[in-house]
């Protein structure tokens, strides 16, 4: 699939489940726009409740991740599919998707005591994210979609809701990788497909997108926590109640 790259001024932000255990089965068919990650050959299919998920985890994840107490969340890139029914979204509308995902990731890491920083360091995990294969259809709203030049647009979840009031998201993929911020060594990578490419018959809803962003952001922070404790003290990061009950491990 050919993609038109639109770099926004804004993650996603979430590098969800990058520290999860990698599945054993290899991938058999092409999927998603393979334009964002440096290497797609290592990705393996993982079970997904509402889509198609692919994950890679470095064999060195334990040794590398246990030293991180800070996170760099890079500004995201957004790729609109050449097959998208509508390709003329305003820059602030496209940026809203990335802004909302990034804000949920930052909140999840801050909640667990990790500092979100702007500079690399030996104790800093670097995460980059791309929203790719974005396929949207404009809703008929007439002048209700008018945006005066110079207006201050909302951010985070409010901005995403504004975007989804104007457009239906028919298809998208969230691609992310985490690296050591000093050496650049890749620790994990993933592709999450949602919408038509994941066999969904309805547009992606605002509630579903925000719920997934929150859930996977919290899972990543939890899995990073797991690397800071002995094996017998690690928890199931897919269980929200167990995550909530865990005391803060970093930043105390």
SULNOR-V715926 format. One record per residue. N is the residue number from 0. NEAR is the number of other C-alpha atoms within 8 Angstrom. D_CENTER is the distance of its C-alpha to the mean C-alpha in whole Angstrom. Layout:
# SULNOR-V715926
n=N near=NEAR d_center=D_CENTER
n=N near=NEAR d_center=D_CENTER
This chain:
# SULNOR-V715926
n=0 near=7 d_center=21
n=1 near=6 d_center=21
n=2 near=10 d_center=19
n=3 near=8 d_center=19
n=4 near=8 d_center=17
n=5 near=8 d_center=17
n=6 near=8 d_center=16
n=7 near=11 d_center=15
n=8 near=6 d_center=16
n=9 near=8 d_center=13
n=10 near=18 d_center=7
n=11 near=19 d_center=4
n=12 near=19 d_center=5
n=13 near=15 d_center=3
n=14 near=18 d_center=5
n=15 near=10 d_center=6
n=16 near=11 d_center=9
n=17 near=15 d_center=10
n=18 near=11 d_center=13
n=19 near=7 d_center=14
n=20 near=5 d_center=18
n=21 near=9 d_center=18
n=22 near=8 d_center=19
n=23 near=5 d_center=23
n=24 near=6 d_center=23
n=25 near=7 d_center=22
n=26 near=7 d_center=21
n=27 near=4 d_center=24
n=28 near=4 d_center=22
n=29 near=4 d_center=20
n=30 near=5 d_center=17
n=31 near=11 d_center=15
n=32 near=10 d_center=15
n=33 near=7 d_center=16
n=34 near=5 d_center=16
n=35 near=7 d_center=13
n=36 near=10 d_center=13
n=37 near=5 d_center=17
n=38 near=5 d_center=17
n=39 near=7 d_center=17
n=40 near=4 d_center=20
n=41 near=6 d_center=19
n=42 near=12 d_center=16
n=43 near=13 d_center=17
n=44 near=12 d_center=17
n=45 near=10 d_center=16
n=46 near=6 d_center=17
n=47 near=7 d_center=15
n=48 near=4 d_center=16
n=49 near=6 d_center=15
n=50 near=12 d_center=14
n=51 near=12 d_center=14
n=52 near=12 d_center=12
n=53 near=11 d_center=13
n=54 near=15 d_center=13
n=55 near=12 d_center=15
n=56 near=13 d_center=16
n=57 near=8 d_center=18
n=58 near=5 d_center=22
n=59 near=7 d_center=22
n=60 near=11 d_center=19
n=61 near=8 d_center=22
n=62 near=7 d_center=24
n=63 near=10 d_center=21
n=64 near=10 d_center=18
n=65 near=9 d_center=21
n=66 near=10 d_center=22
n=67 near=12 d_center=19
n=68 near=12 d_center=20
n=69 near=11 d_center=18
n=70 near=14 d_center=14
n=71 near=14 d_center=13
n=72 near=15 d_center=10
n=73 near=10 d_center=11
n=74 near=11 d_center=11
n=75 near=16 d_center=9
n=76 near=13 d_center=11
n=77 near=15 d_center=12
n=78 near=14 d_center=14
n=79 near=14 d_center=16
n=80 near=13 d_center=18
n=81 near=9 d_center=22
n=82 near=6 d_center=22
n=83 near=11 d_center=21
n=84 near=7 d_center=24
n=85 near=9 d_center=23
n=86 near=8 d_center=22
n=87 near=4 d_center=23
n=88 near=7 d_center=21
n=89 near=6 d_center=22
n=90 near=7 d_center=19
n=91 near=7 d_center=19
n=92 near=12 d_center=18
n=93 near=12 d_center=15
n=94 near=12 d_center=14
n=95 near=13 d_center=14
n=96 near=11 d_center=10
n=97 near=16 d_center=9
n=98 near=16 d_center=11
n=99 near=15 d_center=10
n=100 near=15 d_center=6
n=101 near=14 d_center=8
n=102 near=12 d_center=11
n=103 near=14 d_center=9
n=104 near=16 d_center=8
n=105 near=11 d_center=11
n=106 near=8 d_center=13
n=107 near=12 d_center=12
n=108 near=15 d_center=13
n=109 near=10 d_center=16
n=110 near=7 d_center=17
n=111 near=11 d_center=18
n=112 near=12 d_center=20
n=113 near=12 d_center=17
n=114 near=9 d_center=18
n=115 near=11 d_center=15
n=116 near=9 d_center=18
n=117 near=6 d_center=18
n=118 near=5 d_center=20
n=119 near=11 d_center=20
n=120 near=7 d_center=22
n=121 near=9 d_center=23
n=122 near=8 d_center=21
n=123 near=14 d_center=18
n=124 near=15 d_center=15
n=125 near=13 d_center=13
n=126 near=15 d_center=9
n=127 near=15 d_center=9
n=128 near=17 d_center=6
n=129 near=14 d_center=7
n=130 near=14 d_center=8
n=131 near=14 d_center=11
n=132 near=13 d_center=14
n=133 near=15 d_center=14
n=134 near=14 d_center=17
n=135 near=13 d_center=18
n=136 near=11 d_center=22
n=137 near=8 d_center=24
n=138 near=8 d_center=25
n=139 near=5 d_center=29
n=140 near=7 d_center=29
n=141 near=6 d_center=32
n=142 near=5 d_center=32
n=143 near=5 d_center=30
n=144 near=7 d_center=27
n=145 near=6 d_center=29
n=146 near=5 d_center=27
n=147 near=5 d_center=30
n=148 near=4 d_center=30
n=149 near=4 d_center=29
n=150 near=6 d_center=28
n=151 near=4 d_center=25
n=152 near=6 d_center=22
n=153 near=6 d_center=20
n=154 near=10 d_center=17
n=155 near=12 d_center=14
n=156 near=9 d_center=14
n=157 near=8 d_center=18
n=158 near=15 d_center=17
n=159 near=15 d_center=14
n=160 near=9 d_center=17
n=161 near=9 d_center=20
n=162 near=12 d_center=18
n=163 near=10 d_center=18
n=164 near=8 d_center=21
n=165 near=11 d_center=22
n=166 near=10 d_center=20
n=167 near=12 d_center=19
n=168 near=14 d_center=16
n=169 near=13 d_center=17
n=170 near=15 d_center=15
n=171 near=14 d_center=11
n=172 near=13 d_center=9
n=173 near=12 d_center=5
n=174 near=15 d_center=7
n=175 near=17 d_center=6
n=176 near=15 d_center=9
n=177 near=14 d_center=11
n=178 near=12 d_center=14
n=179 near=14 d_center=18
n=180 near=12 d_center=18
n=181 near=7 d_center=22
n=182 near=5 d_center=22
n=183 near=7 d_center=19
n=184 near=6 d_center=19
n=185 near=10 d_center=16
n=186 near=15 d_center=15
n=187 near=14 d_center=13
n=188 near=16 d_center=11
n=189 near=17 d_center=9
n=190 near=12 d_center=9
n=191 near=11 d_center=8
n=192 near=14 d_center=11
n=193 near=14 d_center=12
n=194 near=16 d_center=15
n=195 near=10 d_center=18
n=196 near=10 d_center=17
n=197 near=10 d_center=16
n=198 near=7 d_center=20
n=199 near=10 d_center=19
n=200 near=6 d_center=22
n=201 near=7 d_center=21
n=202 near=10 d_center=19
n=203 near=12 d_center=15
n=204 near=7 d_center=16
n=205 near=9 d_center=15
n=206 near=6 d_center=16
n=207 near=8 d_center=14
n=208 near=9 d_center=11
n=209 near=11 d_center=11
n=210 near=8 d_center=12
n=211 near=8 d_center=9
n=212 near=13 d_center=7
n=213 near=11 d_center=10
n=214 near=8 d_center=11
n=215 near=12 d_center=8
n=216 near=16 d_center=8
n=217 near=11 d_center=11
n=218 near=12 d_center=12
n=219 near=13 d_center=10
n=220 near=11 d_center=13
n=221 near=11 d_center=15
n=222 near=12 d_center=15
n=223 near=12 d_center=16
n=224 near=10 d_center=18
n=225 near=12 d_center=20
n=226 near=10 d_center=21
n=227 near=9 d_center=23
n=228 near=8 d_center=25
n=229 near=8 d_center=28
n=230 near=6 d_center=27
n=231 near=4 d_center=29
n=232 near=7 d_center=27
n=233 near=8 d_center=23
n=234 near=7 d_center=22
n=235 near=7 d_center=20
n=236 near=10 d_center=17
n=237 near=5 d_center=16
n=238 near=7 d_center=19
n=239 near=7 d_center=18
n=240 near=6 d_center=22
n=241 near=10 d_center=22
n=242 near=11 d_center=19
n=243 near=6 d_center=21
n=244 near=6 d_center=24
n=245 near=6 d_center=23
n=246 near=4 d_center=25
n=247 near=8 d_center=23
n=248 near=9 d_center=23
n=249 near=9 d_center=22
n=250 near=7 d_center=24
n=251 near=5 d_center=27
